[in-house]
Amino acid sequence: MLLVLDVGNTNTVLGVFARGAKAESAETESGKAPLYERLAANWRVATIQTQTVDEYGVLFRNLFAMGDLKASDIRGIVISSVVPPLDSTLREVCERYFNSKPLFIEPGIKTGMPVLYDNPAEVGADRIVNSVAAFEKYGGPCVSVDFGTATTFDCVSAKGEYMGGVICPGIGISAEALFGRTARLQRVDIRKPARIIGTNTVGSMQSGLYYGYLGLVDGVLELLLKEMGKETKVVATGGLASLIGTGSKYIKNVDDFLTLEGLRIIWERNVAGKREMPSPKSKAASSPKSATDPVNSKPWPGSKSRSR
């Protein structure tokens, strides 16, 4: 099985991919690296930077136990993280509790997607992962909209090139700013109200948060589609994708597991032609040429810098 982790500023999403029967028999006969295409389980937990290696280890093992899964069955781990202080902790969790060295999504690994950012190293790992999955699943040109702590719009050309995108404050940040800077407005659930005209304070706030943010999303997408073309596919993912995505004029696909799929795809591209990831105690794991040892100093493969 393959364990994938998407570590965000607010939440961490875990997924476990397993092989189907047909894929397993075909790979055994051909001797190729395993392809994990079935999402067997997934969880969303809070990202807590102060938790120790053992605390995260116990949490992950308990989730596995509830899902009737065995940590010993994990043969590969891939991590996308936008919280650098947690990277060393998660690396040790993987080695100590799963006996596997993780592959981090970072400059130097094979993504199969040229990056046209001015400074490719600035692009967040989650943005690359979403773009790879969106292009692989829906084709290009495409835009992936990730509703996380920040809302990101990531654009991919018809040729499969990462073009760049837009970063906006997430709806949760916007709501917290409203609650924190006003003396008499209480916290409310972020949801679609029954009608746009609120007849009480709670209803008015919910209407403003939902329709105001929906207007932001559709306004940005309208401009992006003008530049990229009407044939551009738009896919939404993230914690509030279902809430906002279903009300948008331009979002036609809501894919809750887009990031997890992207992690799986990139992992497979990095272990193509190789056997499953070795444990950290093995000789292969200690080799500097191991597939699990990304080169931190290199830009994203295929990156093209633009002059300003």
N, C-alpha and C positions, 0 to 999 in steps of 0.2 A: 504494500500500500504506500501511497504518497501523502505526506502531510504538508499542507500549504498554510502559510500564515500571512495575513495582511494586517500589519501593525499601523494603526492610525493614531492621531493625537487623542481621540476620545475613546474609540473602541478598537479591539483587536478581533478579527474574524479568522476562525480556523476552519479548515476543511480537510477531509480525508477522502482521497480518490482511490478506487479499487479497479481491478481489471475485470472485464467481462469474460465469460467462458471462451468465446470465439477468439478474442484477442490473445488470451493467455496461451491457448494451444498453438496458435500461429507463431507467436513469439518464441515459444519453447522450441519449436521445430527449426526456426530460422536462426536462433541464437542471438537475436537482436535484443536491445534494451527493452524493458517492459514499458508498455503504454497504459497509463491509468486514465480511463475515460469516464468512469462512473463515479459521481459524487455520492459517497456512501453516508457521510455525516457532515454536519457543519454546526458551528456555534459562534455566538457573538458575546464577548466579555469586555469589561472595562479595561482600558489601558492604564496601568498604575506603575509609574516609573520607580516608586520606592519599594516595590515587591522584590524579594530576594529570589535567587535561583531556585531554592527549595520550595518557596511559596508558589512560584509559577509551575514548577515541576509537579507539585501535588495537585494544583488546579487542573493542569492538562491531563494527568493520569486519572483524576476523578471524572473528567468529561469522557475520557475513553471508556471508563468502567460503566458509566451510565449508558453509553452507546453500544455496549457489549463488544468493544474493540480491544485488541491487545497492542500495547506499545511495542512489543517484540516483533510485530508484523510490519512495522514501518521500515521501508527500504530506501526512502529518500525524503528529504525535507527541503523546502524552498521558502524563503522569507522575503517579503517586501516590507520595508520599514521606513517611516518618515519620522521616527523618534530615535535618533542616534544614541542617546544615553542607554537605551535598552538593548542595543545590538549585542554587546558583550554578554549581557545576562542571558539573552535568548540563545546565543551560541552555546553557552555552557549548559543550559537546560537541555538542548538537543543532544549534546554529547553525553551528558550524565544520565538522562532519563530515557533517551531513545537510542543511545549508542550509535548515533549517526551525525556526521558533520553537515551542517546546513549550507545550502547555496543561497547567498544573499543576492538580491537584484541590485546590482551596482555597476558602475562603469567597468568595462572589461569582459562582461559576459556576452554571450550570443543572444540577441533578441530577434534578429532577422528583420529589423526595421531601422533604416537610416534616420538619423535625427538631424533636423535642419535648424535647431535652436542656435542662437548666437554663441552660447556657451553650453554645450550638451551636458556638461557635468552638473548644471543647475537644475535639470529636469528631475522632478521627484520620481522615485521608483514606481509609485502607484500609478502615475500618469502614463508611464511607458507600458506598464502591465495592462492597463485598461485599453490603451491604443492597440496593442498587439492582439488582444482578445477581440476587440470590436472589428478590426480589419479581417481577422481570421474567420469570424463567425458571420459577419454581415457584408463584408466587401467594402471597397472604397469608391469614392471618397466617403468619409464618415466622421461623425463627431460623437465622442463619448462624454456624457455628463455625469459626474460623480458627486452625489449629494452627501458629503461628509462634513467634517468640522468646517472646512472650506468647500465651496462648490467650484469644481473645475470643469472647464470645457476643453477637451483635447481633440485636435483636428489631424486627420490623416488623409493624405492625398490619394488619388486613384491608383498611384504607383506603390502605395504602401509606405510612404514617407511620413515621419512625424513632423508636422509643420509648426506646431506651437499651439497656443490657445489662450484661454482667459481664466483668471482666478478671481473669485468673488467671496465675500464673507458668507459663511453658511447661514441657513435660516435659524439655526440654534444660536449662533453668535448674535445675529440681529435681534432675536427675541430677548437674549440676556441683556443686551444694551438697552432695550426698551424698558425692561423691568428694573434694571439697575439705576437708570438715570431719571426715573419718574417716581415721585413719592407715593402716589395713590393708586398705581396700577399694579395689580398682583400677577403672579405667574399663572399662565393658562396653558392648557394642552394645545399643541400645534396640530390642528386638523382642519379639514374643509368644513366651513360652517353651512348650516342649512340654507341660508340666504346671505347675500352680500351686504344688505343694510342691517347692521346690528342694532338691536333694540335694547341692549344693555351693555355694560362695560366689557364683560367677557366676550360676548358675541362680536362687538366692535373690534376688539383686539385680535380675535381669531380671524376675522374677515381681513383685517389689515395685514396680518402676518402671511396668511395663505395667498390672497389675491395680489398683495404687493410683491411677494416673492415670485409668484407665478408670472407676473408682469416682467420682472427682472429677467427670469429665465427665457421667456419667449422673446423679449427684446434683444437679448444677446444672440439667441439662435437665429432670429430674423436677419441680423446683420451678417452672421457667419454664413448662412445659406446664400445670401446675396453674393458673397465673395467666392464661395466654394461651388455654387451651383445647386439648382433645385433637386438634382438627383441624389444629393448627399443624404446618407442614412444617419439617423440620430438615435442613439441608444442611451438609456439612463440606468445608473446603478447607484448603490449606496443606501444608507439607512432610510432616507426619506424619498427614495426614487418612486415608490408606488404612490405616495401621497401627491407629490408634485408632478411626476411624469404622466399620470393618467389625466391630468387637467390641462396639459400643454397642447398647443396647436401643432407643434413640430416634433415632439417625441413620440415615435411610433413603436418603439420597443423598450420594455422595462426588463432588465436582466439582472436579477438580484445577485447572481453568482459570476458576473462578468470578471471581476478581479481574481477570483479563485481560478476560473478557467484560464485567465492569462498567465497566472503563476504556473499552472500545469503545463501550458504550451511552451513557456520559456524553459522550464525544467527539462522537458523532452528534447528541446533543441540543443541543450547543453550536454545531454548524456547520449545523444544519437550515436549509435555504433559502439557504445560502451555498455558494460554490464551495470547492474545496480550500484548505487553509491556504496563504497566500502565504509566500514566502521572506522572511527578515528584511531583505533589501535592497529589497523592494518597498514601494510607497507604502502599501499596505493594512496591512502589518506594522508600520509606524511610527505608524499611526493609533491614538489612545487608545481608539477604539471597536472595535478589532479583536477578533474572537472569541477570539483567543489572549491577550488581556490581562485576566485576572481582576481584580476589584476587591478588594484585600486587606482593606479596611476593613469590608466588608459581611458579615453573617452568611450562613449557607447559605440560599439562596432558599426561602421558605416556612417558615422556622424560627419556632417559637412558644416563647417563654420561659415557664417556669412559676414561680410564686411559691413560696417554700419553706414 
